[in-house]
Amino acid sequence: MVPARVVKPSDRNLWENQLTDASSMRRPHPYVVLAAAVLAVSWAAPLIRLTVAPALAIAAWRLVLSSLILLPLFLRGTHVAAWRGLGTRDRWIAAVAGVALAVHFASWITSLRLTSVAASAALVSLSPVFAWALSHLFLGERPNRVQAAGIVLAVAGAAVIALGGARTGGRAVLLGDLLALVGAACGAAYLVIGRRLRARLDLVAYVTPVYAVAAAVLLAWAASRGEAFRPFAPADWAVFAALAAGPMLVGHTGFNYALRYLPAYTVNVGFLAEPVGATLIAWVLPAIAEAPSATDLCGGVIVLAGVALTLSGGPRAGAESSPSGGRVSDEAR
């Protein structure tokens, strides 16, 4: 009889490390996903400019289509069981995230009707400022000095872009800027909540209910104003579908993926690169051809420098972590 091999603690640790490394190799790196998400959401503002549909209708159908695409995935596997395993309080918190996402889209898309793409995208991208405070208050997370400097620098660049546009407009432009700022605050709340719940839920189990709540709120809101079920042109539906497939499913879902590995304020800083991409896309698209000013270009350079500084000052992003700083258990994956 062959004697059983005694497993030494050192051998067990080696095997566990190998399994962890293999698991990490299979996962996309959070920064790679974050970069793809930024590129995807950068298309949102230019796409919205290509339709004359009401703002609430755009936001509603964007979320409705995204939810319908995700629903078959949610109903398969363990996603439903994971959602049901949440406590009642956490389900209500997820619902609050959906409402915050709905208000974020409604206020921001409305702002695009009143102010420039550059100013609207810049102001709504100030959500890291709100996320910084909310993360500290509710998650106990705060940036280190390098990250804080990067956030401040990126926000300063966004302010340069926004102020440059505000000088050329009147009261309507200022209202648009205010609505974009409301969108920034709600966007921060949505991601901070996601940072908390993503520690216990996989990506599909989290985003599907949250997107569905946002879709229901926006559709009811738009219907109450007579905007949801108008006979939209095929071109409008094409824009709704493009917004769902790109900025929503790739962009926002990519941000929610990164929330398992990175603090909410770090993920929010990725949003600050959006106005740069949105401005460039709006410039090169013949249907918009909105050329950036020298102020926009200067602010964009500052924003990108701030984003790079924030990401370079963060911790290693290969390991999953909970908001309290611990590793996420295998059961939560």
JODAKA-V255392 format. One record per helix or strand. SS is the DSSP state (@ for helix, = for strand). FROM is the first residue (numbers start at 1). TO is the last residue. If there is no record, write none. Layout:
ss:SS from:FROM to:TO
ss:SS from:FROM to:TO
//
This chain:
ss:@ from:9 to:26
ss:@ from:30 to:48
ss:@ from:55 to:75
ss:@ from:79 to:84
ss:@ from:88 to:111
ss:@ from:117 to:124
ss:@ from:127 to:139
ss:@ from:145 to:166
ss:@ from:171 to:197
ss:@ from:203 to:224
ss:@ from:234 to:258
ss:@ from:264 to:271
ss:@ from:274 to:284
ss:@ from:294 to:312
ss:@ from:330 to:332
//
